[in-house]
Amino acid sequence: MADCYIAAARKGSKGGHYLATAENLSIRQMATLFAEAAQVKFKAPIFENKNNVVFDDSYIKEVLQLQWKYKAADDVKAWVEQIKELGTYFLED
């Protein structure tokens, strides 16, 4: 993520907005990954998408010339374990 912030500062346009995500995942997909890693039941909410917004990182890859080094699906289990250790969130089965 730090690389993304630095690239946005160096190559982005003033007032520009850049979606900084690890890969092309919707909120629902990311939440599902977390729930599976935490081994909790999860029913994803249904979001109304009137404008057909697509979660796509091709714009920042082109403008900021970035390629992601990691995939969220590969790391989410470790993130959940760290959250549990820190006691930041309370997960219940």
N, C-alpha and C positions, 0 to 999 in steps of 0.2 A: 504494500500500500504506500509505503514511503516513496518508492520509485514513481508511483502515479502522481503523488502530490508534487514532487520535484519536477516531473515532466510537465505537469499542468502549469507550474510557475514559469518554467522556461519556454515552453512551446505553445501554451494555451493563449487564447485571446482574452483581453480585458473584459471582465463580466461574463466570460464563458462558463458553461456548466458541463461537467464531465461525470458520467456515471462510473464510479470506481467500484467495480465488483470483481470477484475472482474469476468469474466466467459467466456465461449466459444462463443464469438461473432466475426463475421467478421467485417472488417472495414465498409463494406456496411451496415450491420445490426446496428452497432453503430451509423453511420451517419443518418440512417433512424429514429432511436429512438430520436436523437437530433432534427431532422426536425419536427417530430410529436409533440414533447414536445414544440417546439418553434412556432408551427402552421405556418410553412412556407412550400412552395412547394419545393420538392426536387426530383431530378431524379438522382438516384445513378449511378455513373460511372461503367462501366464494366471493371474489371481488368482481364488481361490475367494471367492465373495461369498455366504456362507451367509445373511446377514441382509438381502440385497437392498439394500445401501446405494447410494443415488443421490447423485452429486456434484451438488449443487444449491445455488445461492447465493441462492435466494428468501428464505430465513430472514434472512440478514444484510441483504439489500435492505430487507426489511420492518422489522426491529428497529433496524438502524443507519441506515436511510433513505439508502442509498448506491446510486449508479449507477456502473458502471465506465466509465472514460474511454477505455480502450484495449482492444484484443483481442490476446490472446497470439499468435495465428496471424499477426498483422500485424507483430509485433515480434521474434519468436523468431530470425529470421535475424540481426538486429543483435546480439542477445544472444550468439549463437554466435560471431560475429566478435569480439566483445569478449572472450569467454572465450579464444579462440585468441590474441588479442593479449596477454592477461595471462599466458598460459602456465599457466593454472590447471589445465586438464585436457588430456590427450593424446588426441587423436582420431586413429584410424587407419582407413584405407579398407579 
